[in-house]
Amino acid sequence: MELASRRQGRTFATYAELHDWSISDLDGFWRAVWDFCGVISEGEIDCAVRPAGPMQARWMEGARLNFVENLLRHRGRRTAVVFQSEDEGLERKLSFDALRGEVARCARALERCGVRPGDRVAAFTPNVPEAVVAMLAAASLGAIWSSCSPDFGPQGVFDRFGQIEPTVLFAADECLYGGKRHALGPRIRDIQEKIPQLKTVVVYSYRGERPAVETGQTPWQEFLENSSDEPDYTRRGFDHPLAILYSSGTTGIPKCILHGAGGTLLKHLEEHALHVDLRPDDVFFYFTTCGWMMWNWLVSGLATGATIVLYDGSPLQPDARRLFRMAEKLGVTVFGASPRYFSAVESAGVVPGRDASLEALRTVLSTGSPLHASQYEWIYRAVKQDVLLASISGGTDIIGCFVLGSPLHAVRAGEISAKALGMKVLALDASGQPVTGQKGELVCAAPFPSQPLGFWNDPDGAKFRAAYFEKFQGVWHHGDYIEIFEDGYSVIHGRSDATLNPGGVRIGTAEIYRALAGTPDVVDSLAVGRRSGGDESIVLFVVLAAGRALDTALEQAIRAKIRAEASPRHVPAEIHAVAELPRTVSGKSAELAVAQVLRGEEVKNRDALANPQVLDDFTRFRRPS
């Protein structure tokens, strides 16, 4: 705020004033972020933001940068990357100097393989240090990175990598989950056979040892041999492509979302430095896989000089205290996970603040789905009383956030504290008019730097425009329901494309989940609509606590709670108990897939799910049409 005040010759007394300036003077705001965060670049910036059509802009014209040069600006023996696994005896570390050397060697090796700017480099990998090294090496050369984690099924990997045709694949020999070691060799062979464009396959060991390889594969250690330890950063335009991420793919082949180097860097710097208040002495952890955008967000934390913590495996193995023991050992200051994870820890009866010393912990972040009010209360009661708890919400589509926390805001249970600076976030009603204090479609009505460059294999941009700009002409439509209050706080009400419509009234599923949050008998829930007689009824599936059965009394209690905390419209016509709910690999409820099963339709992309076999259990709930 001080920098903005000096530049504007005025005092910003409140966050609201600062945010208003950030969206009314995009050029001034993003230029200030660029300078405040010390972006390393060359060339004179002619214009920070130049409009180029509705929701289109050219950014930082005249500047050239290298994404990796900015992430690896820090030097010394201080730890840059820590790797931990559910195997508590397994730990690996890289200092900033060691990381820079590994990236340089990997980049030179990629060059020897013929990798050039714009080539795709892919990884089928658990969340290990080699994945970070390979991503940074590819990006330093101007190649385009893309990764999938081992929880993707074989077809799910091909549905993604098959579209982008990578020439190099990095892969791990195994992964660990739920106390079991899973060999990945057969999956790697399958990828090699299905993607003929692959010229080089590099295999590394999950445990940092020398891996066994097959014909046509190169061990990591051999691949890096005879390479220079000094990085060579070629600076390119702001919009040079950086990475391809994927839509969830639960209703079809996933869309390949192409993100730019400059936009990703600038958005992450703004969110980390300003909203999270990430500092060079922080130890930054987010529980994520390499198949989720939060992995990219975590890795960008290196630009602030923070130590990033990679964790691989089940967060509940060998018990629900695992991640908090890790936080105590490493002195984690910023801890991130999903509401589903916090719910699982609470259901296990764990009190993290009692079981581990969390003195260093300053901030708790949560994303993936709405964080309910009762979960706020549990975190402050059971984890730590004096943390900044921030629910954050954005998406793979923008590789960042629309709304998130702020060190300037008080925390209110069940609500997200602030609109992201520089993001003109609105809630629109069905007619496209902004609304306050009521649920509407989340849109962003001004350009932002991390807007994707487009979709891969979409030369005229038709699919891209249809995905984001057709519902409300000229503004970014994200597909979430949001309620924004007068003071800027907000509540996310879930996906608008998972909308229920009983009696013609649109209902977001998150409102049902919020009503059930904290109910001790209900561990998890999923709601879908069932069409019947020209109307739609709500079908609720619940996972119950151990030893609990779905009897008449519990059904009545569930309906009463939903009626009281949501509305009579939200009360389900049917309630069914199931052993497990299907989830996408990023942990989101697979509502659309369940709805397809109930309608007797084929689920087009089961491999987008972390547990596709669970869908078979839902066939028993079909009804004759």
C-alpha positions as CSV (number, residue, x, y, z in Angstrom):
1,M,0.0,0.0,0.0
2,E,2.9,2.3,0.7
3,L,4.3,1.9,-2.8
4,A,0.9,2.4,-4.4
5,S,0.3,5.5,-2.3
6,R,3.7,7.0,-3.2
7,R,3.1,6.4,-6.9
8,Q,-0.4,7.7,-7.0
9,G,0.2,10.6,-4.7
10,R,-2.7,9.6,-2.5
11,T,-3.2,7.5,0.6
12,F,-5.1,4.2,0.4
13,A,-6.7,4.0,3.8
14,T,-8.4,0.6,3.3
15,Y,-8.1,-2.5,1.2
16,A,-11.3,-1.6,-0.6
17,E,-9.7,1.6,-1.8
18,L,-6.6,-0.3,-2.9
19,H,-8.7,-2.9,-4.7
20,D,-10.7,-0.2,-6.5
21,W,-7.5,1.4,-7.8
22,S,-6.1,-2.0,-8.8
23,I,-9.0,-2.7,-11.1
24,S,-9.6,0.9,-12.4
25,D,-5.9,1.4,-13.3
26,L,-4.7,-1.9,-14.5
27,D,-1.6,-0.4,-16.1
28,G,-0.5,1.4,-12.9
29,F,-1.3,-1.5,-10.6
30,W,0.4,-4.3,-12.5
31,R,3.4,-2.1,-13.2
32,A,3.6,-1.5,-9.4
33,V,3.4,-5.3,-8.7
34,W,6.2,-5.9,-11.3
35,D,8.5,-3.4,-9.5
36,F,7.5,-4.3,-6.0
37,C,8.3,-8.0,-6.6
38,G,11.5,-7.2,-8.5
39,V,10.8,-9.1,-11.7
40,I,14.1,-9.8,-13.5
41,S,13.7,-8.7,-17.1
42,E,15.3,-6.7,-19.9
43,G,13.9,-4.0,-22.2
44,E,11.7,-0.9,-21.5
45,I,8.1,-1.5,-20.7
46,D,6.1,0.6,-23.1
47,C,2.8,-0.3,-21.6
48,A,1.9,-2.7,-18.8
49,V,-1.5,-3.5,-20.1
50,R,-2.7,-2.5,-23.6
51,P,-6.3,-3.4,-24.4
52,A,-6.7,-5.7,-27.5
53,G,-10.4,-6.3,-27.6
54,P,-13.0,-7.4,-25.0
55,M,-11.2,-9.2,-22.1
56,Q,-8.1,-9.3,-24.3
57,A,-4.9,-7.4,-23.5
58,R,-1.2,-7.3,-24.4
59,W,0.9,-7.3,-21.3
60,M,4.3,-5.7,-20.5
61,E,5.1,-4.9,-24.1
62,G,8.8,-4.3,-24.5
63,A,9.9,-6.6,-21.6
64,R,11.6,-9.9,-22.0
65,L,12.0,-12.4,-19.1
66,N,12.8,-15.9,-18.2
67,F,10.4,-17.6,-15.8
68,V,13.1,-19.8,-14.2
69,E,15.6,-17.0,-13.8
70,N,13.0,-15.3,-11.5
71,L,12.4,-18.5,-9.5
72,L,16.1,-19.3,-9.0
73,R,17.2,-15.7,-8.2
74,H,18.1,-16.7,-4.6
75,R,21.5,-18.3,-3.9
76,G,23.3,-20.0,-1.1
77,R,23.2,-23.2,1.0
78,R,19.8,-22.4,2.5
79,T,17.2,-25.2,1.7
80,A,15.1,-24.5,-1.4
81,V,13.3,-27.8,-1.7
82,V,12.4,-30.5,1.0
83,F,10.9,-33.8,0.0
84,Q,8.9,-35.9,2.4
85,S,6.9,-39.0,1.9
86,E,4.3,-41.1,3.9
87,D,7.5,-43.2,4.6
88,E,8.7,-41.0,7.4
89,G,12.2,-42.2,7.0
90,L,12.5,-40.8,3.5
91,E,13.6,-37.2,3.2
92,R,15.6,-35.4,0.5
93,K,16.7,-31.8,0.4
94,L,18.2,-29.4,-2.2
95,S,19.8,-26.0,-1.4
96,F,19.2,-23.1,-3.7
97,D,22.7,-23.6,-5.1
98,A,22.2,-27.3,-5.6
99,L,18.8,-26.8,-7.2
100,R,20.2,-24.2,-9.6
101,G,23.0,-26.7,-10.6
102,E,20.6,-29.6,-11.1
103,V,18.3,-27.4,-13.3
104,A,21.3,-26.2,-15.4
105,R,22.5,-29.8,-16.0
106,C,19.0,-31.0,-16.9
107,A,18.5,-28.1,-19.2
108,R,21.8,-28.8,-21.1
109,A,20.8,-32.5,-21.3
110,L,17.4,-31.5,-22.8
111,E,19.2,-29.4,-25.4
112,R,21.4,-32.3,-26.4
113,C,18.1,-34.2,-26.9
114,G,17.1,-31.6,-29.4
115,V,14.5,-29.8,-27.2
116,R,13.8,-26.3,-28.5
117,P,11.4,-23.5,-27.5
118,G,7.8,-24.5,-27.9
119,D,8.5,-28.3,-27.7
120,R,6.5,-30.2,-25.1
121,V,8.2,-31.9,-22.2
122,A,5.9,-34.1,-20.1
123,A,6.2,-35.9,-16.8
124,F,4.4,-38.9,-15.3
125,T,5.5,-38.4,-11.8
126,P,4.9,-38.4,-8.1
127,N,5.7,-35.2,-6.2
128,V,9.4,-35.6,-6.0
129,P,12.4,-33.2,-6.4
130,E,13.2,-34.4,-9.9
131,A,9.8,-33.2,-11.1
132,V,10.7,-29.7,-9.9
133,V,14.1,-29.8,-11.5
134,A,12.8,-31.1,-14.8
135,M,10.0,-28.5,-15.0
136,L,12.4,-25.7,-14.3
137,A,14.9,-27.0,-16.8
138,A,12.3,-27.3,-19.6
139,A,10.9,-23.9,-18.8
140,S,14.3,-22.3,-18.8
141,L,14.7,-23.4,-22.4
142,G,11.3,-22.1,-23.5
143,A,9.9,-25.6,-23.8
144,I,6.3,-26.2,-22.6
145,W,5.9,-28.3,-19.4
146,S,3.0,-30.7,-18.6
147,S,2.6,-33.3,-15.9
148,C,0.3,-36.0,-14.7
149,S,0.5,-37.8,-11.3
150,P,0.4,-41.6,-10.9
151,D,-3.2,-41.5,-9.7
152,F,-4.3,-40.9,-13.3
153,G,-5.3,-44.1,-15.1
154,P,-3.5,-45.1,-18.3
155,Q,-6.2,-43.7,-20.5
156,G,-6.3,-40.5,-18.5
157,V,-2.6,-40.0,-19.1
158,F,-3.0,-40.7,-22.9
159,D,-6.0,-38.4,-23.1
160,R,-3.8,-35.6,-21.9
161,F,-0.3,-36.3,-23.3
162,G,-1.7,-37.8,-26.5
163,Q,-3.1,-34.4,-27.4
164,I,0.1,-32.4,-26.9
165,E,2.6,-34.9,-28.4
166,P,5.6,-34.5,-26.1
167,T,9.1,-35.4,-27.3
168,V,10.6,-36.0,-23.9
169,L,9.0,-37.9,-20.9
170,F,10.2,-37.8,-17.3
171,A,8.9,-40.6,-15.1
172,A,9.5,-42.2,-11.7
173,D,10.1,-45.9,-11.2
174,E,7.6,-46.2,-8.5
175,C,5.3,-44.3,-6.1
176,L,4.1,-45.0,-2.6
177,Y,0.5,-44.7,-1.4
178,G,-1.4,-46.1,1.5
179,G,1.6,-48.0,2.8
180,K,2.1,-49.8,-0.5
181,R,4.8,-49.4,-3.2
182,H,3.4,-49.2,-6.7
183,A,5.8,-50.0,-9.6
184,L,5.2,-47.6,-12.5
185,G,7.3,-49.4,-15.1
186,P,4.3,-51.0,-16.9
187,R,2.6,-47.7,-17.1
188,I,5.7,-46.0,-18.5
189,R,5.9,-48.6,-21.2
190,D,2.3,-48.1,-22.1
191,I,2.8,-44.3,-22.5
192,Q,5.9,-45.0,-24.7
193,E,3.9,-47.3,-26.9
194,K,0.9,-44.9,-27.2
195,I,2.8,-41.7,-28.0
196,P,5.1,-42.3,-30.9
197,Q,6.4,-38.7,-30.8
198,L,8.4,-39.5,-27.7
199,K,12.1,-39.5,-28.5
200,T,13.6,-39.6,-25.0
201,V,12.3,-41.2,-21.8
202,V,14.1,-40.4,-18.6
203,V,13.4,-42.5,-15.4
204,Y,14.4,-41.5,-11.9
205,S,14.1,-43.3,-8.6
206,Y,11.4,-42.3,-6.1
207,R,14.0,-42.8,-3.4
208,G,16.8,-40.9,-5.1
209,E,18.8,-44.0,-6.0
210,R,19.8,-45.2,-9.5
211,P,16.7,-46.7,-11.1
212,A,16.4,-49.9,-13.2
213,V,15.4,-49.0,-16.7
214,E,14.3,-50.8,-19.8
215,T,15.3,-50.5,-23.5
216,G,14.6,-47.0,-24.8
217,Q,14.9,-45.4,-21.3
218,T,17.7,-43.4,-19.7
219,P,18.5,-43.3,-16.0
220,W,18.3,-39.8,-14.5
221,Q,21.9,-39.8,-13.3
222,E,23.2,-40.8,-16.8
223,F,21.0,-38.2,-18.5
224,L,22.5,-35.4,-16.4
225,E,26.1,-36.5,-16.8
226,N,28.6,-34.2,-18.6
227,S,26.4,-31.2,-18.3
228,S,27.3,-27.7,-17.2
229,D,26.3,-26.6,-13.7
230,E,25.8,-23.0,-14.8
231,P,22.4,-21.9,-16.0
232,D,21.9,-20.0,-19.2
233,Y,18.7,-18.0,-19.2
234,T,17.4,-16.8,-22.6
235,R,14.8,-14.1,-22.0
236,R,11.6,-14.2,-24.1
237,G,8.4,-12.2,-24.5
238,F,5.8,-12.0,-21.7
239,D,3.4,-14.3,-23.6
240,H,5.9,-17.1,-24.3
241,P,4.2,-20.4,-23.4
242,L,5.1,-22.0,-20.1
243,A,2.9,-24.9,-19.3
244,I,-0.2,-26.9,-20.3
245,L,-2.7,-27.8,-17.6
246,Y,-5.9,-29.8,-18.1
247,S,-9.6,-29.4,-17.3
248,S,-11.0,-32.1,-15.1
249,G,-12.2,-34.2,-18.0
250,T,-15.1,-35.8,-16.1
251,T,-17.5,-35.3,-19.1
252,G,-15.2,-35.8,-22.0
253,I,-11.6,-35.5,-23.3
254,P,-9.9,-32.8,-21.1
255,K,-9.1,-29.4,-22.5
256,C,-5.4,-28.5,-22.8
257,I,-5.1,-25.1,-21.2
258,L,-2.0,-23.2,-22.3
259,H,-0.5,-20.8,-19.8
260,G,2.1,-18.1,-20.5
261,A,5.4,-17.6,-18.6
262,G,4.9,-13.9,-17.8
263,G,1.3,-14.1,-16.7
264,T,1.9,-17.1,-14.5
265,L,4.9,-15.4,-12.9
266,L,3.2,-12.1,-12.3
267,K,0.0,-13.5,-10.9
268,H,1.8,-15.9,-8.5
269,L,4.2,-13.2,-7.3
270,E,1.2,-11.0,-6.5
271,E,-0.7,-13.7,-4.7
272,H,2.3,-15.0,-2.8
273,A,3.9,-11.7,-1.9
274,L,0.8,-9.6,-1.2
275,H,-2.1,-12.0,-0.2
276,V,-0.2,-14.8,1.5
277,D,2.6,-12.5,2.7
278,L,5.1,-15.2,1.8
279,R,8.7,-14.3,2.9
280,P,12.2,-15.5,2.2
281,D,12.4,-17.2,5.6
282,D,9.1,-19.1,5.2
283,V,8.7,-22.8,4.9
284,F,5.8,-23.2,2.4
285,F,3.8,-26.4,2.1
286,Y,0.8,-27.3,0.1
287,F,-0.6,-30.8,-0.1
288,T,-0.9,-31.5,-3.8
289,T,0.0,-33.8,-6.6
290,C,1.8,-32.9,-9.9
291,G,-1.5,-33.2,-11.7
292,W,-3.1,-30.2,-9.9
293,M,-2.5,-26.5,-10.5
294,M,-1.6,-26.1,-6.8
295,W,1.7,-27.9,-7.6
296,N,2.6,-25.1,-10.1
297,W,1.5,-22.5,-7.5
298,L,3.7,-24.1,-4.8
299,V,6.8,-24.3,-7.0
300,S,6.5,-20.6,-7.8
301,G,7.0,-20.0,-4.1
302,L,10.7,-20.3,-4.8
303,A,10.6,-16.8,-6.4
304,T,10.1,-15.2,-2.9
305,G,13.0,-17.2,-1.5
306,A,10.8,-19.5,0.6
307,T,11.6,-23.1,1.2
308,I,9.0,-25.3,-0.6
309,V,7.9,-28.6,0.9
310,L,7.0,-31.5,-1.4
311,Y,4.9,-34.3,0.1
312,D,4.0,-37.5,-1.8
313,G,1.7,-40.3,-0.7
314,S,-1.4,-40.4,1.4
315,P,-1.7,-37.5,3.9
316,L,-3.3,-39.9,6.4
317,Q,-0.6,-42.6,6.3
318,P,0.5,-44.0,8.7
319,D,-2.1,-41.9,10.6
320,A,-4.0,-38.6,10.4
321,R,-1.2,-36.8,12.4
322,R,1.4,-37.3,9.6
323,L,1.4,-33.9,7.9
324,F,1.4,-32.1,11.3
325,R,4.3,-34.1,12.5
326,M,6.1,-33.0,9.3
327,A,5.1,-29.4,9.9
328,E,6.6,-29.5,13.4
329,K,9.8,-31.1,12.1
330,L,10.4,-28.7,9.3
331,G,9.0,-25.6,11.0
332,V,6.3,-25.1,8.3
333,T,5.0,-21.5,8.4
334,V,2.4,-21.7,5.6
335,F,0.4,-24.9,5.5
336,G,-2.1,-25.6,2.7
337,A,-4.5,-28.5,2.1
338,S,-8.1,-29.2,1.0
339,P,-11.3,-29.0,3.1
340,R,-11.7,-32.7,2.5
341,Y,-8.3,-33.3,4.2
342,F,-9.2,-31.2,7.2
343,S,-12.5,-33.0,7.5
344,A,-10.7,-36.4,7.5
345,V,-8.3,-35.2,10.2
346,E,-11.3,-34.0,12.3
347,S,-13.2,-37.2,11.8
348,A,-10.2,-39.2,13.0
349,G,-10.4,-37.4,16.3
350,V,-7.0,-35.8,15.9
351,V,-6.1,-32.5,17.6
352,P,-3.1,-31.3,15.7
353,G,-2.2,-28.4,18.0
354,R,-2.0,-30.8,20.9
355,D,-0.2,-33.6,19.2
356,A,2.5,-31.5,17.5
357,S,4.3,-28.3,18.3
358,L,3.1,-25.8,15.6
359,E,4.9,-22.7,17.0
360,A,6.2,-21.7,13.6
361,L,2.8,-22.0,11.8
362,R,1.5,-18.5,10.7
363,T,-0.9,-19.2,7.9
364,V,-3.3,-22.0,6.9
365,L,-4.6,-22.1,3.4
366,S,-7.5,-24.2,2.0
367,T,-8.8,-24.7,-1.5
368,G,-10.3,-27.4,-3.8
369,S,-13.9,-26.9,-2.5
370,P,-15.6,-24.4,-0.1
371,L,-14.3,-24.5,3.5
372,H,-17.4,-24.6,5.7
373,A,-17.9,-22.4,8.8
374,S,-17.6,-25.4,11.1
375,Q,-14.2,-26.2,9.6
376,Y,-13.0,-22.7,10.4
377,E,-14.0,-23.2,13.9
378,W,-12.3,-26.6,14.1
379,I,-9.0,-25.3,12.7
380,Y,-8.9,-22.4,15.3
381,R,-9.9,-24.8,18.1
382,A,-7.8,-27.9,17.2
383,V,-4.9,-26.6,15.1
384,K,-3.9,-23.2,16.3
385,Q,-5.7,-20.1,17.7
386,D,-3.4,-17.4,16.2
387,V,-3.1,-18.4,12.6
388,L,-4.4,-16.5,9.5
389,L,-6.8,-18.9,8.0
390,A,-7.5,-18.2,4.3
391,S,-9.9,-20.1,2.0
392,I,-8.8,-19.4,-1.5
393,S,-10.6,-20.0,-4.8
394,G,-9.6,-19.8,-8.4
395,G,-8.9,-22.5,-10.9
396,T,-6.7,-24.4,-13.3
397,D,-8.1,-22.2,-16.0
398,I,-6.3,-19.1,-14.6
399,I,-3.5,-20.9,-12.6
400,G,-4.4,-18.6,-9.8
401,C,-7.1,-17.1,-7.6
402,F,-10.1,-14.9,-8.0
403,V,-10.8,-14.5,-4.2
404,L,-8.5,-15.3,-1.3
405,G,-7.1,-14.1,2.0
406,S,-5.3,-11.1,3.1
407,P,-3.2,-10.1,6.1
408,L,-5.3,-6.9,6.3
409,H,-8.6,-8.7,6.8
410,A,-10.3,-10.2,9.8
411,V,-11.2,-13.9,9.3
412,R,-14.9,-14.7,9.2
413,A,-16.0,-18.3,9.5
414,G,-17.3,-19.7,6.2
415,E,-16.3,-16.6,4.1
416,I,-13.4,-15.7,1.8
417,S,-11.9,-12.5,2.9
418,A,-11.0,-10.5,-0.3
419,K,-11.2,-10.2,-4.0
420,A,-7.7,-10.7,-5.4
421,L,-6.0,-7.4,-6.3
422,G,-6.2,-6.6,-10.0
423,M,-9.2,-8.9,-10.5
424,K,-12.5,-7.3,-11.3
425,V,-14.6,-10.1,-9.7
426,L,-18.4,-9.8,-9.9
427,A,-21.5,-11.9,-9.3
428,L,-23.9,-11.7,-12.2
429,D,-27.6,-12.8,-12.1
430,A,-29.2,-14.7,-15.0
431,S,-29.7,-11.5,-17.0
432,G,-26.0,-10.5,-16.6
433,Q,-26.5,-7.8,-14.0
434,P,-24.1,-7.5,-11.1
435,V,-25.7,-8.4,-7.7
436,T,-24.5,-8.0,-4.2
437,G,-25.5,-10.1,-1.2
438,Q,-27.1,-12.8,-3.4
439,K,-25.7,-15.8,-5.3
440,G,-24.7,-15.2,-8.9
441,E,-22.3,-16.4,-11.6
442,L,-18.6,-15.7,-10.9
443,V,-17.1,-13.5,-13.6
444,C,-14.0,-11.4,-14.1
445,A,-14.9,-8.3,-16.0
446,A,-11.4,-7.0,-16.8
447,P,-8.3,-8.6,-18.3
448,F,-5.8,-10.3,-16.0
449,P,-2.3,-11.5,-16.7
450,S,-2.8,-15.2,-16.0
451,Q,-5.6,-15.5,-18.5
452,P,-4.7,-18.5,-20.6
453,L,-3.0,-18.0,-24.0
454,G,-5.7,-20.4,-25.3
455,F,-6.4,-24.1,-25.7
456,W,-3.9,-26.5,-27.5
457,N,-5.2,-27.6,-30.9
458,D,-7.7,-24.8,-31.0
459,P,-6.2,-22.6,-33.9
460,D,-9.1,-20.2,-34.3
461,G,-9.8,-20.0,-30.6
462,A,-13.5,-21.1,-31.0
463,K,-13.4,-23.7,-28.2
464,F,-11.6,-21.2,-25.9
465,R,-14.2,-18.5,-26.5
466,A,-17.0,-20.9,-26.0
467,A,-15.6,-22.1,-22.7
468,Y,-15.3,-18.7,-21.1
469,F,-16.8,-15.8,-23.0
470,E,-20.1,-16.9,-24.6
471,K,-22.4,-17.0,-21.6
472,F,-21.8,-13.4,-20.7
473,Q,-20.4,-11.6,-23.8
474,G,-17.1,-9.9,-23.2
475,V,-16.4,-11.0,-19.6
476,W,-14.7,-14.1,-18.3
477,H,-17.3,-16.6,-17.0
478,H,-15.8,-19.1,-14.7
479,G,-18.6,-21.6,-13.9
480,D,-18.8,-21.1,-10.2
481,Y,-21.6,-19.6,-8.1
482,I,-20.4,-16.8,-5.8
483,E,-22.1,-14.5,-3.3
484,I,-20.3,-11.2,-2.7
485,F,-21.2,-9.0,0.2
486,E,-21.0,-5.3,0.5
487,D,-17.7,-5.3,2.3
488,G,-16.0,-7.6,-0.3
489,Y,-16.1,-10.8,1.6
490,S,-17.6,-13.7,-0.4
491,V,-18.9,-17.3,-0.3
492,I,-18.4,-19.8,-3.1
493,H,-21.5,-21.9,-3.7
494,G,-20.0,-24.6,-5.9
495,R,-19.9,-25.2,-9.6
496,S,-22.8,-23.7,-11.6
497,D,-22.5,-26.5,-14.1
498,A,-23.4,-28.9,-11.3
499,T,-26.5,-27.0,-10.5
500,L,-29.6,-28.7,-9.2
501,N,-33.0,-27.4,-10.4
502,P,-35.8,-28.8,-8.3
503,G,-39.1,-27.1,-9.0
504,G,-37.3,-24.7,-11.4
505,V,-35.2,-23.2,-8.7
506,R,-31.4,-23.3,-9.2
507,I,-29.5,-24.7,-6.3
508,G,-25.8,-25.1,-5.9
509,T,-24.6,-28.4,-4.4
510,A,-22.2,-26.7,-2.0
511,E,-25.1,-25.3,-0.1
512,I,-26.1,-28.9,0.8
513,Y,-22.6,-29.8,1.7
514,R,-22.2,-26.7,3.9
515,A,-25.4,-27.7,5.8
516,L,-24.0,-31.2,6.5
517,A,-20.5,-30.0,7.4
518,G,-19.6,-30.9,11.0
519,T,-22.3,-33.5,11.2
520,P,-20.5,-36.3,13.1
521,D,-22.4,-39.2,11.5
522,V,-21.8,-37.9,7.9
523,V,-18.2,-38.1,6.8
524,D,-18.7,-37.1,3.1
525,S,-21.6,-36.3,0.8
526,L,-22.5,-35.8,-2.8
527,A,-25.7,-34.5,-4.4
528,V,-27.1,-34.9,-7.9
529,G,-30.4,-34.3,-9.7
530,R,-32.7,-36.9,-11.0
531,R,-35.2,-36.0,-13.7
532,S,-38.7,-37.4,-13.3
533,G,-42.1,-36.3,-14.6
534,G,-40.8,-33.0,-16.0
535,D,-39.2,-32.0,-12.7
536,E,-36.0,-32.7,-10.9
537,S,-35.5,-34.2,-7.5
538,I,-32.3,-34.2,-5.4
539,V,-30.5,-37.5,-4.7
540,L,-28.1,-37.3,-1.8
541,F,-25.3,-39.9,-1.3
542,V,-23.6,-40.0,2.1
543,V,-20.5,-41.8,3.5
544,L,-21.2,-42.5,7.1
545,A,-18.9,-42.6,10.1
546,A,-17.6,-46.1,11.1
547,G,-20.3,-48.2,12.7
548,R,-23.1,-45.9,11.7
549,A,-26.0,-47.2,9.6
550,L,-28.5,-45.1,7.6
551,D,-31.7,-45.6,9.5
552,T,-35.0,-43.6,9.5
553,A,-33.8,-41.5,12.4
554,L,-30.6,-40.5,10.7
555,E,-32.4,-39.7,7.4
556,Q,-34.8,-37.5,9.3
557,A,-31.9,-35.8,11.1
558,I,-30.1,-35.1,7.7
559,R,-33.2,-33.7,6.1
560,A,-34.0,-31.5,9.1
561,K,-30.4,-30.1,9.2
562,I,-30.5,-29.3,5.4
563,R,-33.9,-27.7,5.8
564,A,-32.8,-25.6,8.7
565,E,-29.4,-24.5,7.4
566,A,-30.2,-24.3,3.7
567,S,-33.9,-24.3,2.7
568,P,-36.8,-26.7,2.1
569,R,-35.8,-26.6,-1.6
570,H,-32.5,-28.2,-0.7
571,V,-34.0,-31.2,1.1
572,P,-33.2,-34.4,-0.9
573,A,-36.0,-36.7,-2.1
574,E,-33.6,-39.7,-1.7
575,I,-30.7,-40.4,0.6
576,H,-28.4,-43.4,0.1
577,A,-25.4,-44.6,2.0
578,V,-22.3,-45.6,0.0
579,A,-18.9,-46.8,1.1
580,E,-17.0,-44.2,-1.0
581,L,-17.6,-41.2,-3.3
582,P,-15.9,-40.8,-6.6
583,R,-13.4,-37.9,-6.8
584,T,-11.3,-36.3,-9.5
585,V,-7.6,-36.7,-9.1
586,S,-7.5,-33.1,-7.6
587,G,-10.0,-34.2,-4.9
588,K,-13.2,-32.6,-6.3
589,S,-16.6,-34.3,-6.1
590,A,-17.4,-36.1,-9.4
591,E,-21.1,-35.0,-9.4
592,L,-21.5,-35.0,-13.1
593,A,-20.1,-38.6,-13.4
594,V,-22.5,-39.9,-10.8
595,A,-25.4,-38.1,-12.6
596,Q,-24.4,-39.8,-15.8
597,V,-24.4,-43.2,-14.1
598,L,-27.9,-42.6,-12.7
599,R,-29.1,-41.7,-16.2
600,G,-27.6,-44.9,-17.6
601,E,-25.1,-42.9,-19.7
602,E,-21.5,-43.8,-20.3
603,V,-19.0,-41.9,-18.2
604,K,-16.8,-40.7,-20.9
605,N,-13.6,-40.2,-19.0
606,R,-13.4,-42.5,-16.0
607,D,-9.6,-42.1,-16.0
608,A,-10.0,-38.5,-14.9
609,L,-11.2,-39.9,-11.5
610,A,-8.9,-41.0,-8.7
611,N,-11.2,-43.9,-7.9
612,P,-13.3,-44.8,-11.0
613,Q,-14.2,-48.2,-9.7
614,V,-16.4,-46.6,-7.1
615,L,-18.9,-45.6,-9.9
616,D,-19.9,-49.2,-10.3
617,D,-21.6,-49.1,-6.9
618,F,-23.9,-46.3,-8.1
619,T,-25.5,-48.4,-10.9
620,R,-27.9,-49.9,-8.3
621,F,-29.5,-46.6,-7.8
622,R,-30.7,-46.2,-11.4
623,R,-34.5,-46.0,-12.0
624,P,-36.4,-47.1,-15.1
625,S,-36.8,-44.1,-17.4
